[in-house]
Amino acid sequence: MPLNPVLDESWKEVLRAEFLHPYMEELKAFLVEEKKNYAVFPTGGNIFNAFNSTPFDSVKAVILGQDPYHGAGQAHGLSFSVPPGVKIPPSLHNIFKELVDDIGCPYPGSGDLSHWASEGVLLLNTLLSVRLGEPFSHKDRGWERFTDQVIRILSDRREHLVFILWGGPAGKKAALIDGTKHLILKAPHPSPLSSYRGFFGSRPFSRTNGYLQSWGISPIEWKL
């Protein structure tokens, strides 16, 4: 696990102290052992793909997911995203349905959200790795503490960001965010089990851009 990183310099600077904590060494040792016995996703340097795709000073919005996709070939380090050519998962399909309804763009032809990352959307999961076929298998190993600190640092050191929190676990992260200087958008998770409870119609894309523009910040080009 590349904890001395293949990590964008801007993130390396703000997270430098975090990598020195003992829990990160324990997490690294856990992942080394996991990879000896199981397939672990995302593979290689993609664990930190969200950070390398969206530098710290470029972040305009954060979309917070839970853990990476646990099917082979799906996860590539960006929450809800899959590589080009991979079938669009159900939650992402619902995200795209809301995108079309919200801003009127065509339904995307690919589930690769790298364009959003390049536009300033940090596509962050609360857990950054998972065992093949076993969702939440890397829970309570240290990732939560690390990604909580990422959210705190963004809240403390930046202004006028939009935090898009989908689902109960993501919604709890609102406690880490200063709501007086950022916009927090909470809604049910886009999975087929909960999307009809208020995810559809929540208009996160247009609301994000409206907030950014109200502060003189250029909007995100959501069209894929």
C-alpha positions in Angstrom: 0.0 0.0 0.0 1.6 3.3 -1.1 1.4 5.3 2.1 4.5 7.2 1.1 2.8 8.0 -1.8 2.0 8.3 -5.1 -0.1 11.1 -3.5 -0.7 14.5 -5.0 1.7 17.0 -3.4 -1.1 19.3 -2.2 -2.8 16.5 -0.3 0.6 15.1 0.9 1.2 18.5 2.6 -2.1 18.8 4.4 -2.2 15.1 5.4 1.5 14.7 6.3 0.8 14.5 10.1 -1.9 12.0 9.6 0.4 9.5 7.9 2.7 9.6 11.0 0.0 8.2 13.4 0.5 4.6 14.5 -3.0 3.6 13.2 -1.8 4.2 9.6 1.1 1.8 10.0 -1.4 -0.7 11.4 -3.7 -0.2 8.4 -0.7 -0.6 6.1 0.3 -3.9 7.8 -3.3 -5.1 7.6 -3.5 -4.4 3.8 -0.2 -6.1 3.2 -1.6 -9.3 4.8 -4.9 -9.0 3.1 -3.3 -8.9 -0.3 -1.4 -12.1 0.4 -4.7 -14.0 0.8 -7.4 -12.1 -1.1 -8.1 -9.9 -4.1 -8.3 -6.3 -2.8 -9.9 -3.4 -4.6 -9.1 -0.9 -5.9 -5.8 -2.3 -7.2 -2.4 -0.6 -7.1 -2.1 3.1 -6.8 -5.8 3.6 -7.3 -6.4 3.6 -3.6 -5.7 7.3 -3.5 -7.1 8.1 -7.0 -9.7 10.6 -5.5 -6.9 12.7 -4.1 -4.7 12.4 -7.2 -7.6 13.4 -9.5 -8.7 16.4 -7.5 -5.9 18.4 -5.8 -6.7 20.0 -2.4 -7.0 23.6 -3.7 -9.2 22.5 -6.6 -11.9 20.9 -4.5 -15.3 22.6 -5.0 -17.6 19.8 -3.9 -17.3 16.4 -2.1 -19.5 13.4 -2.9 -19.1 10.9 -0.1 -19.6 7.2 -0.7 -19.3 4.3 1.6 -16.8 1.6 0.5 -15.5 0.8 -2.9 -17.3 -1.5 -5.3 -16.4 -5.1 -4.4 -16.8 -6.7 -7.8 -13.8 -7.4 -10.0 -12.9 -4.6 -12.3 -15.4 -2.1 -10.8 -13.5 0.1 -8.3 -10.9 2.6 -9.4 -10.7 4.9 -6.4 -13.5 7.3 -7.2 -16.7 7.0 -5.2 -19.7 5.7 -7.3 -17.5 5.6 -10.4 -16.5 2.6 -12.6 -13.9 2.4 -15.3 -14.9 2.9 -19.0 -16.7 -0.1 -20.4 -17.9 -1.5 -17.1 -21.6 -1.9 -16.7 -23.2 1.0 -14.8 -24.1 -0.2 -11.2 -27.7 0.4 -9.9 -26.8 3.3 -7.5 -24.9 5.1 -10.3 -27.8 4.5 -12.7 -30.0 6.3 -10.2 -27.5 9.1 -9.8 -27.6 9.5 -13.6 -31.4 9.6 -13.6 -31.4 12.4 -11.1 -28.6 14.2 -13.1 -30.8 14.1 -16.2 -33.9 15.3 -14.4 -32.0 18.0 -12.5 -30.0 19.7 -15.2 -31.5 18.3 -18.4 -28.3 16.7 -19.9 -28.3 13.5 -21.8 -27.9 10.2 -19.9 -24.2 9.5 -19.7 -22.8 6.7 -21.9 -20.1 5.7 -19.4 -20.0 5.2 -15.6 -16.5 6.8 -15.4 -16.8 9.9 -13.3 -13.2 11.1 -13.8 -14.5 14.2 -15.5 -16.3 15.2 -12.3 -13.0 14.8 -10.4 -11.2 17.0 -12.9 -14.0 19.6 -12.4 -13.3 19.8 -8.7 -15.5 17.1 -7.2 -13.7 15.0 -4.6 -15.2 11.5 -5.1 -14.4 10.2 -1.6 -15.4 6.9 0.0 -15.3 6.6 3.8 -13.4 3.3 3.3 -10.7 3.2 0.6 -10.3 -0.5 0.1 -12.4 -3.7 0.1 -12.0 -7.5 -0.3 -13.4 -9.1 -3.4 -17.1 -10.0 -2.9 -17.2 -8.8 0.7 -18.6 -5.3 1.2 -17.4 -3.5 4.4 -14.7 -6.1 4.9 -12.2 -3.4 5.6 -14.4 -1.6 8.1 -12.9 -0.5 11.5 -9.3 -0.9 10.3 -8.4 2.8 10.2 -9.9 4.2 7.0 -12.8 5.8 8.8 -10.4 7.8 11.0 -8.4 8.9 7.9 -11.3 10.0 5.8 -12.9 11.8 8.7 -9.8 13.8 9.0 -9.9 14.6 5.3 -13.4 16.0 5.8 -12.3 18.0 8.8 -9.3 19.5 7.0 -11.4 20.5 4.0 -14.0 22.1 6.4 -11.4 23.9 8.4 -9.0 25.1 5.7 -11.3 25.8 2.8 -14.5 28.0 2.3 -17.7 27.7 0.3 -17.5 24.0 -0.5 -20.5 21.7 -1.1 -20.6 18.4 0.8 -23.0 16.0 -0.8 -23.9 13.3 1.7 -26.0 10.4 0.5 -27.3 7.8 2.9 -27.3 7.5 6.7 -23.6 6.8 7.3 -22.6 9.7 5.0 -25.2 12.0 6.7 -23.5 11.5 10.0 -20.4 13.1 8.7 -22.2 16.5 8.7 -21.0 16.7 12.3 -17.5 17.2 11.0 -18.4 20.1 8.7 -18.8 23.8 9.6 -22.2 24.5 8.2 -21.7 28.3 8.6 -19.2 28.4 5.8 -20.1 25.4 3.6 -23.2 23.9 2.1 -24.3 20.5 3.3 -26.7 18.6 1.1 -28.1 15.4 2.7 -30.4 12.9 1.0 -31.2 9.2 1.1 -28.7 6.9 -0.6 -29.2 6.5 -4.4 -29.4 2.6 -4.1 -32.6 1.0 -5.4 -33.6 0.3 -1.8 -33.7 3.9 -0.7 -33.6 6.2 -3.8 -37.4 6.7 -3.8 -37.4 8.0 -0.2 -36.1 11.4 -1.2 -33.0 11.0 -3.3 -35.0 11.5 -6.5 -35.9 15.2 -6.7 -33.2 16.3 -4.3 -31.5 18.2 -7.2 -27.9 18.1 -5.8 -26.3 19.1 -9.1 -28.1 22.4 -9.7 -28.1 23.2 -6.0 -24.4 22.8 -5.9 -23.8 25.1 -8.9 -26.3 27.7 -7.5 -24.4 27.8 -4.3 -21.0 28.0 -5.9 -22.1 30.8 -8.3 -23.6 32.8 -5.4 -20.0 33.0 -4.0 -18.5 33.9 -7.4 -17.1 30.4 -7.9 -17.3 28.9 -11.4 -19.9 26.1 -11.6 -19.1 22.4 -12.1 -19.7 21.0 -15.6 -21.7 17.9 -14.6 -22.4 16.7 -18.1 -20.4 13.6 -18.9 
